[in-house]
Structure formats: structure tokens, C-alpha cells
């Protein structure tokens, strides 16, 4: 459900509620209860809406995995898929370690200079 403004969002939500209330009452209730949180991005400039809707940290992390699988036309085997999916995570972890090491070295140098 994509709306191009708050009024359209309210209209679409009402249509959704009318259509799915009988089939999925708990899900509809959850959406209605969280209406303000779901539509909070309408308070921001319209230029930002697309980015706010599509921001997903999990998807971003595995974007390289998705690209690799498309190029190879599938993972080939379960073991290869596991290796390919863990590689970006290992790189990110290594980058974080490197950042922490640099910070600790800078702290040590600053301590020696002060002494």
C-alpha cells in the first residue's frame, strides 16, 4: 500500500480495513493501532519518502550476496551459499575491528604525548 500523501494514506488504510477486517482481524487491529507510527514519514519532505520506505539494514548487508547469486545463476551448493553469505559479514566485522584498533592506538599515543 503506497500513498502519495497523508489523506491518500487514510483513504487507503480505510479501504484495507474494510477489505481485510473479516479475514485478518488481529493484523488489521495492529495496523490501525500503529497508524501514527506507520505514517510518520508524511511529516517529512516528500523528497525523502522513497528513501525512508526502502531503507532496510538487513537487505543492505546482503545486497552483495544477492548480486553474487544472480551472476552465478544460483549458489550451486548449500556450502557455497553459506560461504557467500558469510563473506560480507566477515568483512564488516573486520572493518569494525580495524576501526577499534585505530582508536585504541590513537588513545595510547595521546596518553604517551600527555605523559
Buried (B, 14 or more C-beta within 10 A) or exposed (E): EEBEEEEEBBEBBEEBBEEEEEEEEEEBEEBBEEEEEBBEBBEEEEEEBEEEEEEEEEEEEBEBBEEBBEEEEEBEEEEBBEEBBEEBEEEEEEEEEEEEEEEEEEEEEEEEEEE
